[in-house]
Amino acid sequence: MLHLSRSVSMTMIEIKRPQELARLRRLALAAQGLLQAQPYGRGLAGARKAINHIGYVQIDTISVVERAHHHVFYSRVPKFKPAMTNQMLFNGDIFEYWAHAAAFLPISDFRFTLLYKHAIKSGQTHWYRTPDRKLMGALLARIHSDGPIRSRDLDTSTTKRAGWWDWKPAKKALEQLYMEGDLMVSDRKGFQKTYDLTERVLPTHVNSQMPSIEEFAAHIVDQQLRCHGLISLKGLTYQRRNAELRKAVKTLVNERLAQRTLEQVKVSSGEVFIIETGALERPLPRLNGRMLILSPFDNSVIQRKRLKALFQYDYQLECYVPAAKRQYGYFTLPLLYRDELIGRMDCKAHRKISHLEIKSLHLEQHNFDEDLVITAFVDAITQFCHFQNCDSVSLTKAHPIHLTQRLQSALKPLG
């Protein structure tokens, strides 16, 4: 039992000891489904439960390894296959829209996208600053009469382009209709999307009533506490620029703090997090000895300031950094061992030869047994290779340098 230092207000807990911070990390990881072996079940049913719990899965185009939206599911759901994402989309279990970035979201959350769609359509905010309404009308009429349209149907390599079929304006018009809510993605083949009228895509049982700003705020607070365990006030509205929504979230949090259904914890960096009252005293899953290879866009690591405060893990995705200035590599994947982020790996799947190349592996200073870490890494890489459809692996270099040869030897059976 932890003896936590509480302030006089009884709503602030001072986190001062390492074991208290470790418990915070465990709370966060358990809420994200990263401690148990199969917290949501397996396969397609497990993937459905996973996204309903974590709230969204970010879509990303980078393909040096399996894409982020598949990787996030893989980290939580045994027997997950990339084709299951499109299957859930086609079945109406999930839908595509904008969260803090392009994302898959649970279909039950559809109504909470309506406020942003309305803001774009009414001009309160912009997707494209000067949308071509005439072109949008023509495109919408075409889809209404002729059925769904694929994004690639707007692409042409010919130099003769005429009317609304000119690919660039048409693609912008299609995206504007999608962002305003007139269209939804009904199917996807890789990054080729099929759009159809929302009324034809949205399952009839789904609530499509516009929420009030207070309902949306309550949804955000409840969802974020559920899937993160603890969250900062700023993190609750991460990348949301709606001032009215931020105000409503802050008001709701203050009300719940006053009611003592929520309390605050303050870590040594000064960062303050909000948790449900009593959350730190609840039983948590035991730690195991496995290692998880996470996506840079994983829900658990995407808020970098939170990541640093909780895990003392300073992480930057360096694919956006000029090559000469990269410290760790183009697309480094965070390595989670037990309840700590202990390293990062830059790798590339060479799909034509079914080979996974680990360009560099960087392990940070930690207090774990070196042999156990290496064993966990090899086990993780073995499974990760299968996920990449690779049947061999190689390691070019590791840090600390003395581990390079040991790791290469341990990986040799996979090579």
BAZAPA-390298 format. One record per residue (C-alpha): residue number from 0; residue in three letters; x, y, z. Coordinates in steps of 0.02 Angstrom, whole numbers, plus 50000, padded with zeros to 5 digits. Layout:
BAZAPA-390298
+-------+-------+-------+-------+-------+
| vexmi | torti |     u |     v |     w |
+-------+-------+-------+-------+-------+
|   NUM |   Ala |     X |     Y |     Z |
...
+-------+-------+-------+-------+-------+
***
This chain:
BAZAPA-390298
+-------+-------+-------+-------+-------+
| vexmi | torti |     u |     v |     w |
+-------+-------+-------+-------+-------+
|     0 |   Met | 50000 | 50000 | 50000 |
|     1 |   Leu | 50072 | 50169 | 49949 |
|     2 |   His | 50068 | 50311 | 50074 |
|     3 |   Leu | 50035 | 50462 | 49965 |
|     4 |   Ser | 50066 | 50641 | 50016 |
|     5 |   Arg | 49906 | 50741 | 49998 |
|     6 |   Ser | 49891 | 50930 | 50007 |
|     7 |   Val | 49771 | 51018 | 50123 |
|     8 |   Ser | 49642 | 51037 | 49984 |
|     9 |   Met | 49630 | 50846 | 49972 |
|    10 |   Thr | 49626 | 50859 | 49783 |
|    11 |   Met | 49814 | 50863 | 49752 |
|    12 |   Ile | 49930 | 50715 | 49777 |
|    13 |   Glu | 50116 | 50750 | 49776 |
|    14 |   Ile | 50213 | 50612 | 49686 |
|    15 |   Lys | 50385 | 50614 | 49765 |
|    16 |   Arg | 50449 | 50436 | 49776 |
|    17 |   Pro | 50502 | 50323 | 49631 |
|    18 |   Gln | 50377 | 50187 | 49679 |
|    19 |   Glu | 50236 | 50315 | 49672 |
|    20 |   Leu | 50286 | 50369 | 49497 |
|    21 |   Ala | 50300 | 50186 | 49447 |
|    22 |   Arg | 50121 | 50160 | 49503 |
|    23 |   Leu | 50065 | 50307 | 49397 |
|    24 |   Arg | 50152 | 50228 | 49247 |
|    25 |   Arg | 50066 | 50063 | 49281 |
|    26 |   Leu | 49898 | 50151 | 49292 |
|    27 |   Ala | 49929 | 50234 | 49124 |
|    28 |   Leu | 49990 | 50075 | 49038 |
|    29 |   Ala | 49849 | 49969 | 49107 |
|    30 |   Ala | 49721 | 50096 | 49046 |
|    31 |   Gln | 49800 | 50084 | 48873 |
|    32 |   Gly | 49792 | 49894 | 48871 |
|    33 |   Leu | 49981 | 49875 | 48867 |
|    34 |   Leu | 50009 | 49772 | 49025 |
|    35 |   Gln | 49896 | 49621 | 48999 |
|    36 |   Ala | 49928 | 49493 | 48862 |
|    37 |   Gln | 49754 | 49508 | 48787 |
|    38 |   Pro | 49651 | 49641 | 48878 |
|    39 |   Tyr | 49522 | 49652 | 48740 |
|    40 |   Gly | 49524 | 49474 | 48674 |
|    41 |   Arg | 49594 | 49413 | 48509 |
|    42 |   Gly | 49572 | 49442 | 48324 |
|    43 |   Leu | 49430 | 49543 | 48250 |
|    44 |   Ala | 49323 | 49544 | 48408 |
|    45 |   Gly | 49474 | 49601 | 48509 |
|    46 |   Ala | 49511 | 49741 | 48385 |
|    47 |   Arg | 49332 | 49805 | 48401 |
|    48 |   Lys | 49343 | 49808 | 48590 |
|    49 |   Ala | 49515 | 49889 | 48583 |
|    50 |   Ile | 49463 | 50040 | 48480 |
|    51 |   Asn | 49304 | 50061 | 48581 |
|    52 |   His | 49413 | 50074 | 48735 |
|    53 |   Ile | 49559 | 50180 | 48673 |
|    54 |   Gly | 49447 | 50296 | 48574 |
|    55 |   Tyr | 49538 | 50312 | 48408 |
|    56 |   Val | 49680 | 50242 | 48304 |
|    57 |   Gln | 49785 | 50364 | 48204 |
|    58 |   Ile | 49804 | 50333 | 48017 |
|    59 |   Asp | 49976 | 50364 | 47945 |
|    60 |   Thr | 50054 | 50342 | 47773 |
|    61 |   Ile | 50234 | 50301 | 47822 |
|    62 |   Ser | 50268 | 50122 | 47770 |
|    63 |   Val | 50448 | 50080 | 47819 |
|    64 |   Val | 50364 | 49956 | 47936 |
|    65 |   Glu | 50180 | 49905 | 47946 |
|    66 |   Arg | 50076 | 50064 | 47953 |
|    67 |   Ala | 50033 | 50144 | 48119 |
|    68 |   His | 49847 | 50107 | 48115 |
|    69 |   His | 49884 | 49921 | 48105 |
|    70 |   His | 50031 | 49931 | 48226 |
|    71 |   Val | 49925 | 50007 | 48365 |
|    72 |   Phe | 49803 | 49861 | 48356 |
|    73 |   Tyr | 49946 | 49735 | 48345 |
|    74 |   Ser | 50019 | 49799 | 48509 |
|    75 |   Arg | 49857 | 49760 | 48602 |
|    76 |   Val | 49767 | 49620 | 48510 |
|    77 |   Pro | 49841 | 49446 | 48483 |
|    78 |   Lys | 49802 | 49370 | 48313 |
|    79 |   Phe | 49765 | 49541 | 48239 |
|    80 |   Lys | 49788 | 49549 | 48050 |
|    81 |   Pro | 49800 | 49713 | 47951 |
|    82 |   Ala | 49650 | 49665 | 47842 |
|    83 |   Met | 49541 | 49673 | 47998 |
|    84 |   Thr | 49549 | 49863 | 48000 |
|    85 |   Asn | 49465 | 49877 | 47831 |
|    86 |   Gln | 49344 | 49739 | 47880 |
|    87 |   Met | 49288 | 49842 | 48030 |
|    88 |   Leu | 49268 | 49995 | 47919 |
|    89 |   Phe | 49168 | 49899 | 47789 |
|    90 |   Asn | 49060 | 49820 | 47925 |
|    91 |   Gly | 49019 | 49989 | 48003 |
|    92 |   Asp | 49108 | 49954 | 48168 |
|    93 |   Ile | 49223 | 50103 | 48144 |
|    94 |   Phe | 49228 | 50258 | 48034 |
|    95 |   Glu | 49359 | 50378 | 47972 |
|    96 |   Tyr | 49369 | 50559 | 48024 |
|    97 |   Trp | 49484 | 50687 | 48102 |
|    98 |   Ala | 49533 | 50669 | 48286 |
|    99 |   His | 49695 | 50763 | 48318 |
|   100 |   Ala | 49745 | 50687 | 48151 |
|   101 |   Ala | 49665 | 50571 | 48023 |
|   102 |   Ala | 49599 | 50424 | 48122 |
|   103 |   Phe | 49484 | 50275 | 48137 |
|   104 |   Leu | 49354 | 50302 | 48273 |
|   105 |   Pro | 49221 | 50190 | 48352 |
|   106 |   Ile | 49056 | 50209 | 48260 |
|   107 |   Ser | 48971 | 50243 | 48427 |
|   108 |   Asp | 49068 | 50407 | 48437 |
|   109 |   Phe | 49002 | 50471 | 48271 |
|   110 |   Arg | 48893 | 50608 | 48347 |
|   111 |   Phe | 49043 | 50687 | 48431 |
|   112 |   Thr | 49117 | 50731 | 48262 |
|   113 |   Leu | 48963 | 50833 | 48214 |
|   114 |   Leu | 49016 | 50992 | 48303 |
|   115 |   Tyr | 49178 | 51002 | 48204 |
|   116 |   Lys | 49088 | 50961 | 48041 |
|   117 |   His | 48962 | 51098 | 48075 |
|   118 |   Ala | 49101 | 51221 | 48115 |
|   119 |   Ile | 49184 | 51186 | 47947 |
|   120 |   Lys | 49021 | 51192 | 47848 |
|   121 |   Ser | 48966 | 51355 | 47930 |
|   122 |   Gly | 49135 | 51439 | 47906 |
|   123 |   Gln | 49175 | 51452 | 48092 |
|   124 |   Thr | 49335 | 51358 | 48051 |
|   125 |   His | 49415 | 51307 | 47887 |
|   126 |   Trp | 49476 | 51150 | 47804 |
|   127 |   Tyr | 49506 | 51233 | 47636 |
|   128 |   Arg | 49489 | 51420 | 47655 |
|   129 |   Thr | 49394 | 51448 | 47492 |
|   130 |   Pro | 49299 | 51288 | 47450 |
|   131 |   Asp | 49224 | 51276 | 47276 |
|   132 |   Arg | 49038 | 51259 | 47318 |
|   133 |   Lys | 48985 | 51237 | 47137 |
|   134 |   Leu | 49108 | 51096 | 47110 |
|   135 |   Met | 49058 | 51017 | 47276 |
|   136 |   Gly | 48876 | 51020 | 47223 |
|   137 |   Ala | 48916 | 50939 | 47056 |
|   138 |   Leu | 49020 | 50804 | 47139 |
|   139 |   Leu | 48886 | 50770 | 47270 |
|   140 |   Ala | 48754 | 50755 | 47134 |
|   141 |   Arg | 48864 | 50633 | 47038 |
|   142 |   Ile | 48886 | 50522 | 47191 |
|   143 |   His | 48700 | 50533 | 47230 |
|   144 |   Ser | 48652 | 50474 | 47056 |
|   145 |   Asp | 48796 | 50357 | 47009 |
|   146 |   Gly | 48848 | 50288 | 47178 |
|   147 |   Pro | 49012 | 50285 | 47277 |
|   148 |   Ile | 49170 | 50360 | 47204 |
|   149 |   Arg | 49348 | 50306 | 47234 |
|   150 |   Ser | 49483 | 50434 | 47267 |
|   151 |   Arg | 49584 | 50359 | 47125 |
|   152 |   Asp | 49440 | 50394 | 47005 |
|   153 |   Leu | 49491 | 50577 | 47020 |
|   154 |   Asp | 49673 | 50541 | 46974 |
|   155 |   Thr | 49729 | 50552 | 46794 |
|   156 |   Ser | 49898 | 50556 | 46711 |
|   157 |   Thr | 49831 | 50640 | 46554 |
|   158 |   Thr | 49874 | 50820 | 46519 |
|   159 |   Lys | 49700 | 50860 | 46453 |
|   160 |   Arg | 49587 | 50899 | 46598 |
|   161 |   Ala | 49420 | 50984 | 46588 |
|   162 |   Gly | 49279 | 51039 | 46700 |
|   163 |   Trp | 49254 | 50973 | 46875 |
|   164 |   Trp | 49351 | 50814 | 46834 |
|   165 |   Asp | 49516 | 50909 | 46846 |
|   166 |   Trp | 49593 | 50801 | 46982 |
|   167 |   Lys | 49661 | 50932 | 47101 |
|   168 |   Pro | 49504 | 51039 | 47122 |
|   169 |   Ala | 49396 | 50882 | 47123 |
|   170 |   Lys | 49501 | 50801 | 47257 |
|   171 |   Lys | 49490 | 50958 | 47364 |
|   172 |   Ala | 49302 | 50963 | 47339 |
|   173 |   Leu | 49290 | 50780 | 47389 |
|   174 |   Glu | 49391 | 50810 | 47547 |
|   175 |   Gln | 49288 | 50964 | 47592 |
|   176 |   Leu | 49126 | 50865 | 47575 |
|   177 |   Tyr | 49201 | 50730 | 47684 |
|   178 |   Met | 49260 | 50852 | 47818 |
|   179 |   Glu | 49090 | 50940 | 47818 |
|   180 |   Gly | 49004 | 50773 | 47844 |
|   181 |   Asp | 48908 | 50752 | 47680 |
|   182 |   Leu | 49019 | 50604 | 47633 |
|   183 |   Met | 49097 | 50461 | 47729 |
|   184 |   Val | 49231 | 50334 | 47684 |
|   185 |   Ser | 49136 | 50174 | 47648 |
|   186 |   Asp | 49285 | 50065 | 47600 |
|   187 |   Arg | 49473 | 50075 | 47587 |
|   188 |   Lys | 49603 | 49977 | 47489 |
|   189 |   Gly | 49769 | 50030 | 47561 |
|   190 |   Phe | 49764 | 50218 | 47541 |
|   191 |   Gln | 49633 | 50219 | 47404 |
|   192 |   Lys | 49471 | 50270 | 47486 |
|   193 |   Thr | 49293 | 50251 | 47425 |
|   194 |   Tyr | 49172 | 50391 | 47471 |
|   195 |   Asp | 48983 | 50382 | 47479 |
|   196 |   Leu | 48841 | 50485 | 47549 |
|   197 |   Thr | 48838 | 50484 | 47738 |
|   198 |   Glu | 48655 | 50431 | 47738 |
|   199 |   Arg | 48704 | 50274 | 47641 |
|   200 |   Val | 48857 | 50231 | 47747 |
|   201 |   Leu | 48805 | 50268 | 47925 |
|   202 |   Pro | 48718 | 50120 | 48008 |
|   203 |   Thr | 48538 | 50163 | 48053 |
|   204 |   His | 48560 | 50121 | 48237 |
|   205 |   Val | 48696 | 50252 | 48263 |
|   206 |   Asn | 48651 | 50408 | 48361 |
|   207 |   Ser | 48672 | 50557 | 48245 |
|   208 |   Gln | 48603 | 50693 | 48358 |
|   209 |   Met | 48714 | 50846 | 48377 |
|   210 |   Pro | 48784 | 50849 | 48554 |
|   211 |   Ser | 48788 | 51005 | 48660 |
|   212 |   Ile | 48959 | 51074 | 48705 |
|   213 |   Glu | 48932 | 51011 | 48883 |
|   214 |   Glu | 48893 | 50835 | 48820 |
|   215 |   Phe | 49049 | 50837 | 48713 |
|   216 |   Ala | 49155 | 50896 | 48860 |
|   217 |   Ala | 49086 | 50754 | 48970 |
|   218 |   His | 49123 | 50629 | 48831 |
|   219 |   Ile | 49302 | 50689 | 48817 |
|   220 |   Val | 49336 | 50687 | 49004 |
|   221 |   Asp | 49259 | 50515 | 49029 |
|   222 |   Gln | 49344 | 50440 | 48877 |
|   223 |   Gln | 49516 | 50511 | 48914 |
|   224 |   Leu | 49513 | 50453 | 49095 |
|   225 |   Arg | 49458 | 50281 | 49038 |
|   226 |   Cys | 49591 | 50257 | 48906 |
|   227 |   His | 49736 | 50350 | 48987 |
|   228 |   Gly | 49706 | 50328 | 49173 |
|   229 |   Leu | 49776 | 50501 | 49204 |
|   230 |   Ile | 49782 | 50653 | 49094 |
|   231 |   Ser | 49830 | 50837 | 49106 |
|   232 |   Leu | 49700 | 50972 | 49081 |
|   233 |   Lys | 49788 | 51023 | 48920 |
|   234 |   Gly | 49799 | 50841 | 48866 |
|   235 |   Leu | 49610 | 50821 | 48880 |
|   236 |   Thr | 49588 | 50935 | 48730 |
|   237 |   Tyr | 49750 | 50886 | 48642 |
|   238 |   Gln | 49760 | 50974 | 48473 |
|   239 |   Arg | 49581 | 51038 | 48487 |
|   240 |   Arg | 49576 | 51225 | 48455 |
|   241 |   Asn | 49394 | 51253 | 48503 |
|   242 |   Ala | 49402 | 51383 | 48643 |
|   243 |   Glu | 49222 | 51351 | 48696 |
|   244 |   Leu | 49257 | 51164 | 48712 |
|   245 |   Arg | 49415 | 51194 | 48813 |
|   246 |   Lys | 49319 | 51308 | 48930 |
|   247 |   Ala | 49181 | 51178 | 48952 |
|   248 |   Val | 49308 | 51041 | 48989 |
|   249 |   Lys | 49396 | 51149 | 49117 |
|   250 |   Thr | 49230 | 51193 | 49200 |
|   251 |   Leu | 49180 | 51010 | 49209 |
|   252 |   Val | 49348 | 50957 | 49282 |
|   253 |   Asn | 49338 | 51092 | 49414 |
|   254 |   Glu | 49161 | 51036 | 49460 |
|   255 |   Arg | 49217 | 50856 | 49479 |
|   256 |   Leu | 49369 | 50910 | 49580 |
|   257 |   Ala | 49253 | 51006 | 49696 |
|   258 |   Gln | 49140 | 50853 | 49709 |
|   259 |   Arg | 49298 | 50749 | 49743 |
|   260 |   Thr | 49257 | 50623 | 49609 |
|   261 |   Leu | 49420 | 50680 | 49530 |
|   262 |   Glu | 49586 | 50725 | 49609 |
|   263 |   Gln | 49751 | 50792 | 49547 |
|   264 |   Val | 49926 | 50719 | 49555 |
|   265 |   Lys | 50083 | 50821 | 49535 |
|   266 |   Val | 50246 | 50742 | 49478 |
|   267 |   Ser | 50422 | 50805 | 49508 |
|   268 |   Ser | 50429 | 50897 | 49341 |
|   269 |   Gly | 50284 | 51005 | 49400 |
|   270 |   Glu | 50161 | 50925 | 49278 |
|   271 |   Val | 49988 | 50903 | 49353 |
|   272 |   Phe | 49876 | 50758 | 49303 |
|   273 |   Ile | 49694 | 50724 | 49338 |
|   274 |   Ile | 49638 | 50551 | 49397 |
|   275 |   Glu | 49480 | 50474 | 49465 |
|   276 |   Thr | 49476 | 50481 | 49654 |
|   277 |   Gly | 49550 | 50322 | 49726 |
|   278 |   Ala | 49626 | 50265 | 49560 |
|   279 |   Leu | 49799 | 50247 | 49635 |
|   280 |   Glu | 49736 | 50127 | 49768 |
|   281 |   Arg | 49651 | 50009 | 49644 |
|   282 |   Pro | 49727 | 49839 | 49603 |
|   283 |   Leu | 49827 | 49843 | 49440 |
|   284 |   Pro | 49886 | 49703 | 49326 |
|   285 |   Arg | 50052 | 49628 | 49373 |
|   286 |   Leu | 50203 | 49672 | 49270 |
|   287 |   Asn | 50269 | 49538 | 49154 |
|   288 |   Gly | 50436 | 49514 | 49070 |
|   289 |   Arg | 50384 | 49547 | 48891 |
|   290 |   Met | 50441 | 49689 | 48780 |
|   291 |   Leu | 50324 | 49786 | 48667 |
|   292 |   Ile | 50381 | 49874 | 48509 |
|   293 |   Leu | 50266 | 50025 | 48493 |
|   294 |   Ser | 50220 | 50136 | 48348 |
|   295 |   Pro | 50278 | 50318 | 48355 |
|   296 |   Phe | 50092 | 50360 | 48336 |
|   297 |   Asp | 50033 | 50243 | 48474 |
|   298 |   Asn | 49901 | 50322 | 48585 |
|   299 |   Ser | 50013 | 50295 | 48737 |
|   300 |   Val | 50160 | 50397 | 48669 |
|   301 |   Ile | 50082 | 50527 | 48555 |
|   302 |   Gln | 50077 | 50664 | 48689 |
|   303 |   Arg | 50264 | 50690 | 48705 |
|   304 |   Lys | 50260 | 50807 | 48855 |
|   305 |   Arg | 50155 | 50682 | 48953 |
|   306 |   Leu | 50273 | 50544 | 48899 |
|   307 |   Lys | 50424 | 50637 | 48967 |
|   308 |   Ala | 50340 | 50680 | 49132 |
|   309 |   Leu | 50282 | 50501 | 49166 |
|   310 |   Phe | 50422 | 50398 | 49090 |
|   311 |   Gln | 50569 | 50519 | 49082 |
|   312 |   Tyr | 50575 | 50469 | 48900 |
|   313 |   Asp | 50623 | 50610 | 48781 |
|   314 |   Tyr | 50556 | 50558 | 48611 |
|   315 |   Gln | 50551 | 50643 | 48442 |
|   316 |   Leu | 50500 | 50565 | 48278 |
|   317 |   Glu | 50650 | 50607 | 48169 |
|   318 |   Cys | 50577 | 50571 | 47998 |
|   319 |   Tyr | 50536 | 50758 | 47996 |
|   320 |   Val | 50714 | 50803 | 48044 |
|   321 |   Pro | 50851 | 50826 | 47910 |
|   322 |   Ala | 50953 | 50665 | 47895 |
|   323 |   Ala | 51114 | 50748 | 47954 |
|   324 |   Lys | 51031 | 50804 | 48117 |
|   325 |   Arg | 50950 | 50639 | 48164 |
|   326 |   Gln | 51011 | 50564 | 48327 |
|   327 |   Tyr | 50925 | 50395 | 48324 |
|   328 |   Gly | 50857 | 50366 | 48148 |
|   329 |   Tyr | 50718 | 50401 | 48023 |
|   330 |   Phe | 50573 | 50308 | 48106 |
|   331 |   Thr | 50619 | 50249 | 48279 |
|   332 |   Leu | 50498 | 50136 | 48373 |
|   333 |   Pro | 50487 | 50153 | 48563 |
|   334 |   Leu | 50528 | 49996 | 48663 |
|   335 |   Leu | 50422 | 49962 | 48817 |
|   336 |   Tyr | 50491 | 49837 | 48944 |
|   337 |   Arg | 50386 | 49802 | 49098 |
|   338 |   Asp | 50332 | 49980 | 49149 |
|   339 |   Glu | 50476 | 50078 | 49072 |
|   340 |   Leu | 50521 | 50142 | 48899 |
|   341 |   Ile | 50699 | 50081 | 48889 |
|   342 |   Gly | 50750 | 50113 | 48711 |
|   343 |   Arg | 50707 | 50142 | 48529 |
|   344 |   Met | 50736 | 50047 | 48368 |
|   345 |   Asp | 50755 | 50113 | 48190 |
|   346 |   Cys | 50710 | 49977 | 48066 |
|   347 |   Lys | 50645 | 49946 | 47891 |
|   348 |   Ala | 50545 | 49802 | 47818 |
|   349 |   His | 50616 | 49752 | 47648 |
|   350 |   Arg | 50457 | 49671 | 47585 |
|   351 |   Lys | 50524 | 49606 | 47419 |
|   352 |   Ile | 50648 | 49495 | 47510 |
|   353 |   Ser | 50546 | 49473 | 47670 |
|   354 |   His | 50686 | 49543 | 47777 |
|   355 |   Leu | 50679 | 49657 | 47928 |
|   356 |   Glu | 50832 | 49768 | 47941 |
|   357 |   Ile | 50866 | 49843 | 48113 |
|   358 |   Lys | 50973 | 49991 | 48065 |
|   359 |   Ser | 51004 | 50041 | 48244 |
|   360 |   Leu | 50949 | 49990 | 48417 |
|   361 |   His | 50972 | 50111 | 48561 |
|   362 |   Leu | 50948 | 50049 | 48739 |
|   363 |   Glu | 50947 | 50182 | 48873 |
|   364 |   Gln | 51016 | 50165 | 49048 |
|   365 |   His | 50906 | 50052 | 49154 |
|   366 |   Asn | 50914 | 49940 | 49307 |
|   367 |   Phe | 50850 | 49780 | 49228 |
|   368 |   Asp | 50949 | 49620 | 49206 |
|   369 |   Glu | 51037 | 49630 | 49037 |
|   370 |   Asp | 51005 | 49448 | 48993 |
|   371 |   Leu | 50819 | 49465 | 49027 |
|   372 |   Val | 50808 | 49621 | 48920 |
|   373 |   Ile | 50897 | 49536 | 48774 |
|   374 |   Thr | 50784 | 49384 | 48788 |
|   375 |   Ala | 50629 | 49494 | 48791 |
|   376 |   Phe | 50693 | 49592 | 48640 |
|   377 |   Val | 50724 | 49436 | 48538 |
|   378 |   Asp | 50550 | 49370 | 48580 |
|   379 |   Ala | 50474 | 49537 | 48530 |
|   380 |   Ile | 50571 | 49544 | 48367 |
|   381 |   Thr | 50521 | 49366 | 48323 |
|   382 |   Gln | 50336 | 49414 | 48334 |
|   383 |   Phe | 50366 | 49583 | 48253 |
|   384 |   Cys | 50447 | 49497 | 48102 |
|   385 |   His | 50292 | 49391 | 48078 |
|   386 |   Phe | 50185 | 49548 | 48087 |
|   387 |   Gln | 50293 | 49625 | 47949 |
|   388 |   Asn | 50281 | 49466 | 47844 |
|   389 |   Cys | 50469 | 49451 | 47859 |
|   390 |   Asp | 50560 | 49286 | 47887 |
|   391 |   Ser | 50733 | 49353 | 47926 |
|   392 |   Val | 50810 | 49495 | 48027 |
|   393 |   Ser | 50978 | 49581 | 48040 |
|   394 |   Leu | 51052 | 49708 | 48161 |
|   395 |   Thr | 51179 | 49836 | 48101 |
|   396 |   Lys | 51225 | 49925 | 48262 |
|   397 |   Ala | 51171 | 49942 | 48442 |
|   398 |   His | 51202 | 50060 | 48586 |
|   399 |   Pro | 51285 | 50029 | 48707 |
|   400 |   Ile | 51411 | 49964 | 48581 |
|   401 |   His | 51460 | 49812 | 48686 |
|   402 |   Leu | 51285 | 49743 | 48659 |
|   403 |   Thr | 51299 | 49738 | 48469 |
|   404 |   Gln | 51386 | 49570 | 48456 |
|   405 |   Arg | 51278 | 49491 | 48592 |
|   406 |   Leu | 51119 | 49547 | 48508 |
|   407 |   Gln | 51179 | 49493 | 48335 |
|   408 |   Ser | 51216 | 49321 | 48405 |
|   409 |   Ala | 51047 | 49312 | 48490 |
|   410 |   Leu | 50961 | 49361 | 48329 |
|   411 |   Lys | 51062 | 49242 | 48220 |
|   412 |   Pro | 50932 | 49103 | 48223 |
|   413 |   Leu | 50809 | 49227 | 48146 |
|   414 |   Gly | 50932 | 49283 | 48012 |
+-------+-------+-------+-------+-------+
***
